[in-house]
Amino acid sequence: MRCQEVAFARGTCRIEIDRRPNGPGLPAFVAHVWLTDVSGVTRSAVMERGAPVEIRGETEALALSTAIGYLEGRFGALSEYAHGCTDTTEVPSANPASRTTEE
């Protein structure tokens, strides 16, 4: 697993990329996205219907790049490029009580 933090004009996000082979012809990498609020609490980003945001890519770099593009559309221009996560603690799992929905 690779963890990257990225800051945007309206939010800071954590992107974790896992290798998840799903069979022939399916993307082998998936990026999971979390939002970090001003107090440092990290919550899973979810789609309108409550499913966690998962962005797939053929390569780790493509999954990361696509996730950054998606987040840039939601939170504005990059204010700090991706870098390795500074906090090595585990992020919480997608918990319905702590989800942040798309606007």
PyMOL commands that set and color helices and strands:
alter all, ss='L'
color gray80, all
select helices_A, chain A and resi 60-75+96-98
alter helices_A, ss='H'
color red, helices_A
select strands_A, chain A and resi 2-8+11-19+29-36+42-44+54-57+78-84
alter strands_A, ss='S'
color yellow, strands_A
deselect
rebuild
show_as cartoon
